[in-house]
Structure formats: structure tokens, C-alpha cells
Amino acid sequence: MIRTLDRMVGLTFTWLFMVFVLSVPILFILGDLSDQQGRFLDRGLSVLDIAHGYLFMYPHFILWSAPVAALIAAVFTVHSMTTHREIQAAKAGGISFHRLVAPLWPVGAALTGGAFLLASIVPGANQRAAEIFGEREMRREWRHDFVYQTETEETLSVQQLFIASNSMDGVLMEKWEEDGSLSHVWADEAVFAEGQGWTFRQGYLRLIRPGGTETTYAFERYRPLELTVAPEELLDDPPEEEEMSYGELGRQAAAVYRSGGDPRELLVAREQKLAIPAAILVIVLFGTPLATTVEKGGAAFGVGVSLGSTLLYILLLRLFGAIGAAGGIPPFWAAWTPNVLFLAVGIVLLFRVRT
């Protein structure tokens, strides 16, 4: 009997979750389309182009829909068993409420793991969507006359940077060595290759030692092994946060900090890359006991409670995100506080359920 109940609860929850997680993104797409359709028409995009772009954005919307789907699935699974007296029957057979809903925890954990995997492909898919929608063409693909400090403390002075050709013209690189010497590298051109970094061409290397003596070397090609920063990271107009992975957001935040900017908004977005997928398991824990409180409200009331809780979660996510970006709280807590609050309320509700 226990195994039969476990299968029934697990399959019911999984079925409802899949139905909602695949259908809710359509609402996101319609909302975004109504906001962006003017821009799409101005750029001459066809209906097929727009559909193609949103196809690549679908994983992004699924990721945002997953906590909503988890809450609705949990509420409807338990609410249905409550209204049909299945929970009371299970209790009469000696099965507690906590044991009855136990299959939801491994299922929720598996869905959370799937959300983390999905989050790893979302940035690449969003980049492809941006290219289809013409967003890439609107962004600057070059930069001139700027200074940039790398993670390994090299200072770059660049006359021109071209993203399309992965190259720089008029490059000056300076760095203090461990022995106190100053290395000064000038090159007419530098070219970037993935996995190899930058190669300087036609220039010279000058070493200025602590005693003031200098040594100069001319070169046709010179590859500083420590200079591996990608051309895109040298732009002052980086990709959108949705188009960067967890690691890329961290590197971009570090670059902004080295340049004297404020990286807190990027750091909050980086932490949310983990907090949002993890919210699925938290929402399941929150929604399971919540469903027992809406026994007399019917399905419409259950939907209302689910949507209201979801809106509250999104509101808290944006509120604490704004506080974190402004420096009110650390980025970690700005992203994870909504999860912590919902987890705390879920645990309280779970212990208050009559077993």
C-alpha cells in the first residue's frame, strides 16, 4: 500500500509540475512580446524570426517558471488528496501526513538538480536569441582609447579593440614583477585565440630594474602567458546578465571592481543563478503543508493561494535584490533571503500540520 501511495503522490506531482512548467512560459512570452513587438517590427523581423528567437529563450522562461510550477503542483497534489479525504483515509490506516508526502522530497530534489543543469545552458541560449532579435547589432562591438586592469594586475592601455576580429591595435601592457622590476610591453597589434590568450605582434619589451637599469628587446611575436582575458570582457558594454553564466558574472564583477565601478548588482545576479533553481525544493516544502489550509476553498482558491505566494516570492526576490545592489546587505543574502524566509515558513507549517 505504501509503495502504491508513493507512486500516486510522486506521479501526480510530477505530472502537474510538467504541465505547468511547460505552459507558464507561454504567459512570459506573450508578455514580453507585447512589450517588444514595436522593436521587432522596426528591425524588420518576420514572424518566423520572432518565433525562432523565443524558442531559444524558452529555457530561460522555463527556469523562471519552475518555482511557480512547483508551488502549484504541490498545492494541487495535496489539496486534491485533502478534498477527496485520501489524507484522512491514509491517517486511518496508520500513515502520517509527513510519510504520505515523503515522495515529494526526492522528486523535488531531482527537479532542482534538473533546474541547475538547465541554468547552465540558459546563457548560451539567450545569446543566440539576442543575435536573432538583432540585439547584438545594437551593441557596440568595438572600443577605443581605454585603460583596463586584469586579474593578475597587468595594466593595459589600448588604442582600438575590435570584437569581430578578436584584435587590438596600439597596445601597451605594464606590470610590476616579483623582483620589483617594471615590464613595459608595446605592440602594434595583439590577436586573441581561444585557449591561448593574446599574442602581441611587432613591438618591444622593456624591463626597468629597481636600480634603474633598462633592457629592451624587440620582437615579432610575444605571448604573455598570464594575459588570457577575453575580448568581450574588455568592453565597457558587456553582455546582459541573462547571457552570462555564474563564472562569467563573477569575472565581470571583478573587472568592474578593478576599474573602480560598483560590482554589487552583478554579484547579486550571480547568486540568483543558484538561488532561483534551489527555490524549487524550498517551494515544495512550503507548498505541501500550505495546501492543507485551503481545504474549503476549492480549486480556484488553491490557484489564488499559489499565485499569491508566487508573486510574494518574486516581490521579495526583487526587493532584496535591489537592497543588495544598493549595498544594504551582502549579495549572498540579497539572493538567498527569500528562499530562507519561505523555508522557515514551510518548516513551521509542516510541523503544525496534524499528522
C-alpha positions as CSV (number, residue, x, y, z in Angstrom):
1,M,0.0,0.0,0.0
2,I,2.8,2.4,0.9
3,R,4.5,1.9,-2.4
4,T,1.2,2.4,-4.3
5,L,0.7,5.7,-2.4
6,D,4.3,6.8,-3.0
7,R,3.8,6.2,-6.8
8,M,0.5,8.0,-6.8
9,V,1.8,11.1,-4.9
10,G,5.1,11.3,-6.9
11,L,3.5,10.8,-10.3
12,T,0.7,13.2,-9.6
13,F,3.1,15.9,-8.5
14,T,5.4,15.3,-11.5
15,W,2.6,15.3,-14.0
16,L,1.2,18.6,-12.6
17,F,4.7,20.2,-12.5
18,M,5.5,19.3,-16.1
19,V,2.1,20.6,-17.3
20,F,2.6,24.0,-15.6
21,V,6.3,24.4,-16.2
22,L,5.8,23.9,-19.9
23,S,2.7,26.1,-20.2
24,V,3.5,29.0,-17.8
25,P,6.4,30.2,-20.1
26,I,3.8,31.0,-22.8
27,L,2.5,33.7,-20.5
28,F,6.0,35.1,-20.1
29,I,6.5,35.0,-23.9
30,L,3.2,36.8,-24.6
31,G,4.0,39.5,-22.0
32,D,7.5,40.0,-23.4
33,L,6.2,40.0,-27.0
34,S,3.6,42.7,-26.2
35,D,6.4,44.9,-24.8
36,Q,8.9,44.2,-27.6
37,Q,6.8,43.9,-30.7
38,G,7.5,47.5,-31.8
39,R,11.2,47.0,-31.7
40,F,10.9,43.7,-33.6
41,L,8.9,45.4,-36.4
42,D,11.4,48.3,-36.6
43,R,14.2,45.8,-37.1
44,G,12.2,44.1,-39.9
45,L,11.9,40.7,-38.1
46,S,9.5,38.2,-39.6
47,V,7.1,36.1,-37.6
48,L,9.4,33.1,-38.1
49,D,12.4,35.1,-36.8
50,I,10.5,36.1,-33.7
51,A,9.3,32.5,-33.1
52,H,12.8,31.3,-33.6
53,G,14.2,33.8,-31.1
54,Y,11.6,32.9,-28.4
55,L,12.4,29.2,-29.0
56,F,15.9,29.9,-27.7
57,M,14.5,31.9,-24.8
58,Y,12.2,29.1,-23.8
59,P,14.7,27.5,-21.4
60,H,15.1,30.9,-19.7
61,F,11.3,31.2,-19.2
62,I,11.1,27.6,-18.0
63,L,13.7,28.3,-15.3
64,W,11.8,31.3,-14.1
65,S,8.5,29.3,-14.2
66,A,9.9,26.3,-12.3
67,P,9.2,27.7,-8.8
68,V,5.7,28.7,-9.8
69,A,5.1,25.2,-11.3
70,A,6.5,23.5,-8.2
71,L,4.2,25.5,-5.9
72,I,1.1,24.9,-8.0
73,A,1.9,21.2,-8.3
74,A,2.5,20.8,-4.6
75,V,-0.7,22.7,-3.7
76,F,-2.9,20.8,-6.1
77,T,-1.4,17.4,-5.3
78,V,-2.1,17.8,-1.5
79,H,-5.3,19.8,-1.9
80,S,-6.8,17.1,-4.1
81,M,-6.0,14.4,-1.6
82,T,-7.4,16.6,1.2
83,T,-10.7,17.3,-0.6
84,H,-11.2,13.7,-1.6
85,R,-10.5,12.5,2.0
86,E,-7.5,10.5,0.9
87,I,-5.3,12.0,3.6
88,Q,-7.8,11.1,6.3
89,A,-8.0,7.6,4.9
90,A,-4.2,7.3,5.0
91,K,-4.2,8.5,8.6
92,A,-6.8,6.0,9.5
93,G,-4.5,3.3,8.0
94,G,-1.7,4.5,10.3
95,I,0.2,6.6,7.7
96,S,1.1,10.1,8.9
97,F,0.9,13.2,6.7
98,H,4.7,13.5,6.8
99,R,5.1,10.0,5.5
100,L,2.4,10.4,2.9
101,V,4.1,13.4,1.3
102,A,7.6,12.0,1.7
103,P,7.9,11.1,-2.1
104,L,7.7,14.9,-2.9
105,W,11.2,15.5,-1.4
106,P,13.3,13.2,-3.7
107,V,11.2,14.3,-6.6
108,G,11.7,18.0,-5.7
109,A,15.4,17.4,-5.3
110,A,15.6,15.7,-8.7
111,L,13.7,18.6,-10.3
112,T,16.1,21.1,-8.5
113,G,19.1,19.2,-10.0
114,G,17.5,19.4,-13.4
115,A,17.0,23.2,-13.0
116,F,20.7,23.6,-12.2
117,L,21.5,21.8,-15.4
118,L,19.1,23.9,-17.3
119,A,20.6,27.1,-15.8
120,S,23.9,26.1,-17.3
121,I,22.6,26.2,-20.9
122,V,20.4,29.3,-20.5
123,P,23.1,31.9,-21.0
124,G,24.2,30.4,-24.4
125,A,20.5,30.1,-25.5
126,N,19.9,33.7,-24.5
127,Q,22.9,34.9,-26.5
128,R,21.6,33.1,-29.6
129,A,18.2,34.7,-29.1
130,A,19.8,38.1,-28.8
131,E,21.5,37.5,-32.1
132,I,18.2,36.5,-33.8
133,F,16.4,39.6,-32.3
134,G,19.2,41.9,-33.5
135,E,20.3,42.9,-30.0
136,R,23.9,42.1,-30.9
137,E,23.8,44.5,-33.8
138,M,22.6,47.3,-31.4
139,R,25.6,46.8,-29.1
140,R,29.0,48.2,-29.6
141,E,31.5,45.7,-31.0
142,W,34.5,48.0,-30.6
143,R,36.1,50.3,-28.1
144,H,39.0,52.8,-28.3
145,D,41.4,54.7,-26.1
146,F,40.8,52.9,-22.8
147,V,42.8,51.5,-19.8
148,Y,42.0,48.1,-18.3
149,Q,43.5,46.3,-15.3
150,T,43.5,42.5,-15.4
151,E,43.0,40.0,-12.6
152,T,46.8,39.4,-12.5
153,E,47.5,43.1,-12.1
154,E,48.6,43.9,-15.7
155,T,47.6,47.4,-16.8
156,L,46.5,47.6,-20.5
157,S,46.3,50.8,-22.5
158,V,44.6,50.1,-25.8
159,Q,44.0,52.4,-28.8
160,Q,41.4,50.3,-30.5
161,L,39.7,47.0,-29.7
162,F,37.7,45.0,-32.3
163,I,35.4,42.2,-31.1
164,A,34.7,40.8,-34.6
165,S,38.4,40.1,-35.3
166,N,39.4,39.5,-31.7
167,S,42.2,42.0,-32.1
168,M,43.6,45.2,-30.5
169,D,45.8,48.0,-32.1
170,G,48.3,50.1,-30.3
171,V,48.6,48.0,-27.1
172,L,50.7,49.0,-24.1
173,M,51.0,46.5,-21.2
174,E,52.7,47.3,-17.9
175,K,53.2,45.1,-14.9
176,W,55.4,45.1,-11.7
177,E,57.3,41.8,-11.4
178,E,58.1,40.0,-8.2
179,D,61.7,41.3,-8.1
180,G,60.5,44.9,-8.3
181,S,61.1,45.3,-12.0
182,L,58.7,47.0,-14.2
183,S,57.9,45.3,-17.5
184,H,56.8,47.6,-20.3
185,V,55.4,45.9,-23.5
186,W,54.4,47.8,-26.6
187,A,52.9,46.2,-29.7
188,D,51.4,47.4,-33.0
189,E,48.8,44.7,-32.8
190,A,47.5,41.9,-30.5
191,V,45.4,38.9,-31.6
192,F,43.3,36.7,-29.3
193,A,42.9,32.9,-29.7
194,E,40.7,30.8,-27.5
195,G,42.8,28.6,-25.2
196,Q,46.0,30.5,-26.0
197,G,45.3,34.1,-24.9
198,W,46.8,37.2,-26.5
199,T,49.7,37.2,-28.9
200,F,51.5,40.6,-29.4
201,R,52.9,41.4,-32.8
202,Q,55.6,43.8,-33.9
203,G,56.7,45.5,-30.7
204,Y,59.3,45.7,-27.9
205,L,59.7,44.6,-24.3
206,R,61.5,46.9,-21.9
207,L,62.5,45.8,-18.4
208,I,63.2,48.6,-15.9
209,R,65.0,47.1,-12.9
210,P,65.0,48.5,-9.3
211,G,68.4,50.0,-9.8
212,G,67.2,52.0,-12.8
213,T,69.0,49.9,-15.5
214,E,67.0,49.1,-18.6
215,T,67.0,46.3,-21.1
216,T,65.0,46.4,-24.3
217,Y,64.1,43.5,-26.6
218,A,62.4,43.9,-30.0
219,F,60.0,41.1,-31.0
220,E,57.9,40.0,-33.9
221,R,55.6,37.8,-31.7
222,Y,55.3,37.8,-27.9
223,R,52.8,35.9,-25.9
224,P,52.3,36.9,-22.2
225,L,51.1,33.7,-20.6
226,E,49.2,35.5,-17.9
227,L,47.1,37.6,-20.3
228,T,44.0,35.4,-21.1
229,V,41.2,37.9,-20.6
230,A,38.6,37.5,-23.5
231,P,37.9,40.5,-25.8
232,E,34.3,40.7,-24.7
233,E,35.5,41.3,-21.1
234,L,37.4,44.4,-22.3
235,L,34.2,46.1,-23.5
236,D,32.6,48.7,-21.3
237,D,29.2,47.4,-22.6
238,P,29.3,43.7,-21.6
239,P,26.5,41.2,-22.4
240,E,23.3,41.3,-20.5
241,E,23.2,39.4,-17.1
242,E,20.9,36.8,-18.6
243,E,23.5,36.0,-21.2
244,M,26.3,35.3,-18.7
245,S,27.0,32.2,-16.7
246,Y,27.8,32.1,-12.9
247,G,31.5,32.2,-13.6
248,E,31.3,34.9,-16.3
249,L,29.3,37.1,-13.9
250,G,32.0,36.7,-11.3
251,R,34.7,37.6,-13.7
252,Q,32.7,40.6,-15.0
253,A,32.1,41.8,-11.4
254,A,35.9,41.5,-10.7
255,A,36.6,43.5,-13.8
256,V,34.1,46.2,-12.8
257,Y,35.7,46.4,-9.4
258,R,39.2,46.7,-10.8
259,S,38.0,49.5,-13.0
260,G,36.7,51.4,-10.0
261,G,33.0,50.6,-10.6
262,D,30.3,49.0,-8.4
263,P,30.0,45.3,-9.0
264,R,27.3,44.6,-6.4
265,E,24.4,44.3,-8.9
266,L,26.4,41.7,-10.9
267,L,27.2,39.8,-7.7
268,V,23.6,39.7,-6.7
269,A,22.7,38.4,-10.2
270,R,25.4,35.8,-9.9
271,E,24.0,34.5,-6.6
272,Q,20.5,34.4,-8.1
273,K,21.8,32.0,-10.7
274,L,21.9,29.5,-7.8
275,A,19.1,30.7,-5.6
276,I,16.3,30.5,-8.2
277,P,16.9,26.8,-9.2
278,A,17.2,26.0,-5.5
279,A,13.9,27.7,-4.8
280,I,12.1,24.6,-6.4
281,L,12.8,22.4,-3.4
282,V,12.1,25.2,-1.0
283,I,8.8,26.0,-2.6
284,V,7.8,22.3,-2.5
285,L,8.5,22.3,1.2
286,F,6.5,25.5,1.6
287,G,3.5,24.5,-0.6
288,T,2.9,21.0,0.7
289,P,1.6,22.0,4.2
290,L,0.1,25.2,2.8
291,A,-2.3,23.1,0.7
292,T,-3.9,21.6,3.8
293,T,-5.1,25.1,4.8
294,V,-7.2,25.6,1.7
295,E,-9.5,22.6,2.1
296,K,-12.7,24.5,1.8
297,G,-11.7,27.0,-0.9
298,G,-11.8,24.7,-3.9
299,A,-9.6,24.7,-6.9
300,A,-10.0,28.4,-7.6
301,F,-8.9,29.3,-4.1
302,G,-5.9,26.9,-4.4
303,V,-4.8,28.7,-7.6
304,G,-5.2,32.1,-5.9
305,V,-3.1,31.0,-2.9
306,S,-0.4,29.6,-5.3
307,L,-0.2,32.7,-7.5
308,G,-0.3,35.0,-4.4
309,S,2.6,33.1,-2.8
310,T,4.5,33.2,-6.1
311,L,4.0,36.9,-6.5
312,L,5.2,37.4,-2.9
313,Y,8.3,35.3,-3.7
314,I,9.1,37.3,-6.8
315,L,8.5,40.6,-5.0
316,L,10.9,39.5,-2.2
317,L,13.4,38.4,-4.8
318,R,13.3,41.8,-6.5
319,L,13.2,43.8,-3.2
320,F,16.2,42.1,-1.6
321,G,18.0,42.2,-5.0
322,A,17.6,45.9,-5.1
323,I,18.7,46.2,-1.5
324,G,21.8,44.1,-2.2
325,A,22.6,46.1,-5.4
326,A,22.4,49.3,-3.3
327,G,24.8,47.8,-0.7
328,G,22.3,47.4,2.1
329,I,23.0,43.7,2.6
330,P,25.7,41.3,1.1
331,P,24.9,39.9,-2.4
332,F,24.6,36.4,-1.0
333,W,21.8,37.3,1.4
334,A,20.2,39.5,-1.2
335,A,19.7,36.4,-3.4
336,W,19.0,33.8,-0.7
337,T,16.9,35.7,1.9
338,P,13.6,34.9,0.0
339,N,14.5,31.2,0.0
340,V,15.4,31.3,3.7
341,L,12.1,33.0,4.6
342,F,10.0,30.6,2.6
343,L,11.9,27.7,4.0
344,A,11.3,28.9,7.6
345,V,7.6,29.4,7.0
346,G,7.4,26.0,5.3
347,I,9.0,24.2,8.2
348,V,6.7,25.9,10.7
349,L,3.6,25.0,8.6
350,L,4.9,21.4,8.2
351,F,5.2,20.9,11.9
352,R,1.8,22.5,12.5
353,V,0.0,20.0,10.2
354,R,-2.0,17.5,12.1
355,T,-0.4,14.1,11.4
